[in-house]
Amino acid sequence: MSVDFWINVGVIAGIYGILTLGLQLNTGVTGLLNFGQAGFMAIGAYGAGILVAEAGFSLWLAFSASLVLSAAVAMVIGWSTSRLGPDQFAIVTIAFAEIVRHILQNTDFSGGNQGLIGFDVEWRSASEWITLLFSGIGLGEYKQIPLLLFVWITFAALTGLMKMLEWTPWSRVLRGIRDDETAIAALGKNTLWFRMQSLAIGAALAAVAGFFIALDVTYLYPGIFDPTFTFFGFVILLIGGLGNYWGIMLGSVVFWTLMEGSRLIETSLSATEQASLRFLVVGLLLIVLSRVYPHGFLGNSRGRGRAHDY
């Protein structure tokens, strides 16, 4: 495997890590089983892409607007599902993600199945300039290095920010909602408002991941944002450990090293059979990891928070 291949693996691992930060906030901290991250990711990617390609926005202004849009949609979903139980909420979020994908697939403003191009001109110019800088140290041939750095610097900064928020009273309320929402409501906290905030921030993080996917593939089409995005995110979450933001970095690197490293398996099988074998091997390795590390690499084996934390 070439260096370019592993650089691209690093880009994908960082993007999925950012996506999973939102799942950690929603599921690991707040106790919301959100299966709709792929939908928020699509809103972030297409929101930025359409504003640039169709409305003439600058890429960075469009990116900011897409974060606000994803967060606003999440707030609406949080408010409209306030009377649903956890299982029903999970089903609604899956349906939401699929509705978003099918809308993008069947509307003209998104380009439909033909997709959307021409939104990344500013990024390509910046990327070329950064590549020239790296050519001075012999790395100019690796065109994905600028995106790799951009993704992982953003990932590290967002992880540090989420870790800082973990020590705030706001985060303690979220953990209280996860453990006993009735008790938190009895203390006078508006639990619906806190859940909506958690969803909004998680959606904004998914939009950041969607923006990076758009820069990576340079061509947006609805098929990119299928439910596997969200489910791979949950796998990363479980590998790294529920409730631990730094564990997501480790979980994402381990997962994508296994996924892409399994391509090194050489057999006489057909391409389809080889792909099936890869998923079988990765699945077995993940089962072994879950047995050896039942709480994830950096998860808390002592259980959930204690009452005096709130």
N, C-alpha and C positions, 0 to 999 in steps of 0.2 A: 504494500500500500504506500502511495506517495505521501510526501509531506502535505501537499495540497488537500489530500483526502482527510488527513487527521485535523488539519486546520478547520475544514468544513464541519467535521464532527464536533470540534470545540465550539464553533458558532451555534450549531443546533443545540448542544448541551446547555449553553448559556441562555438561549432563547427559551427552552423548556424550563430552565431554572427560574427565570423571571415569571413565566406563566404559573409555576408551582408556588411561588411566593404568595400569590393570591389565594390559591387553594389552602395553603397553610393557615392564612389569616381566617378564611371562611370555615374550614373544617377542623383544623388542628387547634385553633384558638377559640372560635365562636361556636363551633358545633353545628355549622350549617353545611349540609351535604349538597354542595353546588356542583352539578354536572354540566353546567352551561358555559364553562370558561372558553370553549372553542367559539361560541357565539360572540362573546365579548371581544375575543381576539380578532374575529372577522370584522366586527364594527370598527376596531382600532385600525386595522390594515386598510379596509375599504374607505373608512372615513378620511384618513389621510390621503389615500390615493386619489379619490374622487375630487377632493378639494384642490389638490395640486393639478391633476390632469384636466379637470373640467371647469374649475372656478378660478384657476390661476393663482392660488395661494402659494406662499413660500412653503417649502417642505417642513420647516420647523414650526411655523404657525399652524399648519395643517395637523401636524403631530399633536400639538397642544390641544387643538380643538377636538381631535379624536379621543383624547383622554377624557375630556369633559363630557363628550357625547356618551361614551361607554359608561361612565359613572352615573350619568343621568338616567340612562336606560336601566341600570342596575337598581337605582333608587325606586323607579317605577315598579319593577318586578318585586322588590322587597315589600313595597307598600301593598301591592295588589295580591300578594300571597300571604299576607299577615295572619290569616285565619287557617292556613293549611298546616298540617303536621309535617314532621321531617320527611317521611316517605313521599307524601304528595309533593312537597317542595322539590325533592330530587327529580321526580318525574316531570314537573313543570319546567325545571331548568334544562333538562334534556330536550324537551319539546321546543323550548325557546331557541336553543342552539340550532336545531334542525330547521325551524321556521326562518331564522336569519339566513341560513345557507341556501334554502330554497328560494327565498326572496331575491337574493343576490344572483341566483342562477336563472331567474325568469324575469328580470327587469332590465330595461335599456340603460338606465343611469349607471348601472354597475358593469355594463358590458356583457352581461349574461354569461353564457358558456364560452364566448370568445375572449373574455377576460379583459383586463385593464393594464395598459402599459404607459410609459412616458412620465411616470410620477417620480422617478428617482434620479433625474438629471443632476440636481444639486448634490445629491450624495455621491454620484459617480465622479463629479468634479473634485469634491473634497477627498474622495478615496484615492484618486489618481495623484493628488498632491501629497497625501500621506505616503503612498507607495514610493514616490520619488525620494522622500526623506529616507525611507528604509533601504532604498537602493544603494545609499552610501555605505551601508554596513553589510551589503551582499544579500539582502532579503527582498529586493525589488521584484523578483520573479513571482512572489507569492501574493497574488492579488486580493486574497481574502483576509490578509492580516489586519488591514484597517477596520473591517467589520468585526473581526474577532476581538480586537482591543476595545472597540466601541461597546460591543455587547457585554463583555466581561467587566469593564469598568462600571457600566451602568448596573449590571447585576450585583457587583460588590457593594456599590453605593446604596442601592435599594435594600439589599440584605442588611447592611449596617443601619439604615433608617428604620426598618421594621424591627430590628433588634432593640434599638433605642426606644421605640414606641412600646415594646414589651414591658418596660419598667414604669409606664405611666398609669395613673388611675383609670384612664380610658380602656387600656388593655386588660386591666384587672376586672373591669365590668364585663368585658367580652368573655373572659374565662368564667366569670360567674354565670353568665347566660348559658354557656355551654354545660356547666355542672348542675345548675338549679335555677332556671329562669324565674320560677315563681318566687323564690327567695329574693332574687335581685329586684323583681317588680315590687315586692313588699317593702323594700328599702327606698322606694320612691323613684327608681330609675325607669325611664321610658325605654323598655327593652326593644320595642319595634324600631325606634330611632337608631339605637346602637346597632341592631342587625342590618339596617339599611346602610349605615355608614360602613360596616364591614364589607357588605356586598359591593358598595361603590368603589372602595379602595381596591378590593380584589379585582373588580372589572377594569379599573384603570391600569393595574399591573398587567392584566391580560392584554389590554390595548397596547402597552409598551412592547410586549412580546409580538403582537400582531404587526406592529410597525417594523420591527426587526425582520420578521419573516418576509414582509414586503420588500425590504432592501435586499434580502438574501436571494429570493427567487426572481426578483425584477419583473415578475409577471404575475398578476393577481387573477386567480380563477377560483370559483366557489369550492371546487373539489378539494382544495388544500385544507379547508377547515372542517374536516369530518370529525366525528366524536372521538376518534383515537387520540387527538390532541389532549383532550381532557383526561382520558383514561391513562395515557402514558404519564401525564402529570401526577395522577394518583399513585402510580407505581413508584415514581421518583419520591413522592411524599412518604410512602411507606418504607422505602429503602433508607432514606435519610433520617426519618423519625418524626412522628407527629409532635407538633409544638416546638420544634427546634428549627429556626430559620437557617442557621449555618449548615445544618444537616442536608438542606436542599442542594447546596453546592456539591457536596460529596455524593449524594444520591443521583444527581443528574450526570455527573462524570462517570460513575460506576455503571449506570443504566446504559448510557450511550456508548461506552467502551464495550460493554457486552453486546449490544445490538449491532454495532458496526464492526467490532472485532471478530464477530462470528462469521463475517464474510470471508475471513481467512481460511475457513474450513474448505478443503478441497476434496471433492468426491467426483464420481462418474455420473452423478444424477443429473437430470434435466434442470433447467433454470427454475421451473416451478417447484420441483421436488427439493431443490437446494434451498429455496426460500422457506419452504415448509420446515425443513430440517433446522434451519437457523432459528426459527421461532420456537421449535421444540427444545433446542439446546438452551436458548435464552430462558425459556419458561422453567426448565428444570433447574437452572442455576439460580433463578429468582426464588424458587421454592426452597432450595437449600439455604439461601441467604435468609429467608424468612424464618426458617427453623433455627438457624444459628443466632440470628439477631431478631427475635420476635418483636422488639420495639423499634426496629431500625438501628442504624449505626449510632446515631446520636439521640435517640428517643429517650423519654423518661420512663423507666421501668417502675417507678414508685406510684404511678397512677396520676390522677388529676389533682388540681390544686386543692388547698385546704380552705376551710371556711374563713379563717382569719385573714386570708389574702385579700378579701373583698371588703 
